[in-house]
Amino acid sequence: MYIGGSLVGLIILILDLIAIVEILQSGRAVGEKLLWILLILLLPLVGVLLYFLIGRK
């Protein structure tokens, strides 16, 4: 059983959900929200890293 990979996956999932909730609650335009959420869903690790590094206002 490989527990390390499962733990990393769970952490990424939690960060993705936090970012998506934060995006939905923000005052951004609908199109901008949609693009960020699509990026996070399609590229979970890269998307959430980009959001937390450059996407937050």
N, C-alpha and C positions, 0 to 999 in steps of 0.2 A: 504494500500500500504506500502510495506516494503522497504524504500529507502536505509537504511543502508547497507543491503546485496547487493543491486545493486551497490552501490558506492564501496564497498570492492571488488566486482567482477571486476569492471571496472579498479580499481587500479592494481589488480593482472594481468589483461589482458595487461595493458600498460607496466608493469614491464616485463612480459613474452616477449612481442614484442621487448622491448629495449634489453633484454638479447639475443634474437635470432639474432637480427641485429648485435649486438656486436660480437657474436660468428661467424657469417658469414663473418665479416670483419677482423677477427683475422687471424694470420698466422699459426694457428693450422693445424694438419693433418686432412684430410677429415674424417677419421674414428672417430677421437676425436670430431670433430664438430657434426657429425651425432649422436653420443652418447649423447652429451649434449642437442642437440635439442630434441631428443626423450624423454629424461628425463623431460625436461621442458614441452613438450606437453602432456606426460602421467600423470605427477604429477605437475600441474602448480605451486602450492604454494611451495611445498617441493623442486621441481626442481630449481625454480628461487632463492630460499633462499640458496640452496647448491651452485649454480653457483656463486652468489654474495659473499658468504662467503669463498669458497675454490677453485672455478674454474677460477677465474680471474688471469691473469698473469701480 
